[in-house]
């Protein structure tokens, strides 16, 4: 499940589900190169398990949002911004 749109999401805000694509599994997938059969047979159980998992644990998200709203979980927006910048290599 992915959040879409530009509006901030708050408690009770609907979240739109989008389809997930796994590379190399769609109808337009290119022919597999040599050795891909082995890789595919090794990775296939993991790919199947991932497809069966929910992308977001909505109950956990709701619990965290409520804890944030009650002030039970510390939140430092400046620290978060710094971590995001560091992750993206300070690209502006």
Secondary structure, 3 states (H helix, E strand, C coil): CCCCCCCCCCCCCCCCCCCCCCCCCCCCCCCCCCCHHHHHHHHHHHHHHHHHCCCCCHHHHHHHHHHHHCCCCCCCHHHHHHHHHHHCCCCC
